[in-house]
Amino acid sequence: MICGHVSHVHSQGALWTLANFTEVLDRWIERDHPIPGLVLVVGEWIMTRSEDPYQGVRREVGFDNLWWAAIPDSQYNATAVYCAYWIKEADRVVQCESIATLGLPLA
């Protein structure tokens, strides 16, 4: 499973700390009962957020520092898994807001 708070030091500098991802991931699993392979895809993508939380995400209009994305390779049965999180630049923290399975297409 994914650590609730992950903090590492990278040779190129400090990485981002992940917060609240374990709790939100667990709620998603309990609520949506995804197939095991999908849980692995989502978990691996979450870990990439500690390296670059801006990669492949969009800023939510009207919210400071709220970002979201469809998780790559998460499409299954006309759905995809989406994640939204806050990026707290001053603290270098990425705090998960939600993980959800949504129907496609999503505009």
N, C-alpha and C positions, 0 to 999 in steps of 0.2 A: 504494500500500500504506500501511498505518498505521505511524506512527512507534513505535518501541519505548518511547520515553519522550517524552511530550508535556507541555509545561508552558506555560501562558499566563497573562497577567494580564488580568483582565476589569475593566470599568469599575466593577463592584460589589465587586471584591476579587479575591484570588488564586483561581485555579481549582485543580482537583486534577491531580496528575501521574499519568499512566498508565504502568504498568510491566508488562513481560512479555506484553503483548497481541499484539505482532507475532509472537513465537515461538510462542505458543499458537494464534493464528490460522493460521499457516503449517502447523502440525502437523495442525490440523483439516482444512484444505484437502487436504493430502497423504493423510490417512486416509480422509476421507469423500467426496472429489471432488464437492463441491456444485456446483449450477448457478451460472453467473456472477452472475445476478441476486441469488441468495441471499448470495453473498459480499459484494456491495455493501450489502445490507440489514444484514448483521452488522457490516460495517465502519463504516457510518454510525451504528449504535446504539452501538458501542464509543466513538466520538468523543463521544457525549453523556455518557459517564461522567465526563469531565473537568469538566463543568458541575455535575452533580448525581448522584453515584454511588448515592444512595438511591432515586432515582425508579424506581418500578415493580419493585423487587426485594424479596426476602424474606430474612430472616436465617435461616441454617441452625441448627437446634436443636442445642445441645451444643457449638457452636464460637463463640468470641469473634470477632466482626467478619468472619465468612465469610457472604457474601451471594450469592444466585443469582436467576436469572430466566429465563423463556422469552422469547426476543427477539421483540418484536412483529413481525408480518408475516413470520415465518420458517417458517410451516407449509408443508409441501410433502410430498405423497404420504404422508399419515398420520404425518408426523414434524414435529418442531419443533427449532430450535436453542436450546440452553441455554448459559448462561455463569455461571460461579461466580468470585468474586473476593474478595480480602481488602481491607477498608478500613482503612487505617492513619491514623487521625484526627490523631495528633500530628504526622505528617509530611505530611499531606494527599496521601497516595499511595493509588492504587487499583491493586492488584497482581493480575493475572489468574492464576487457578488452572487453569481448564479451559473449553473450548468443546467441546460435543458435540451430535451429532444424535441425538435420542431419539424413540422411538415414542410415539404418542398413544393413549389419553389418559394423561397423567402426573398422578398424584394429588398 
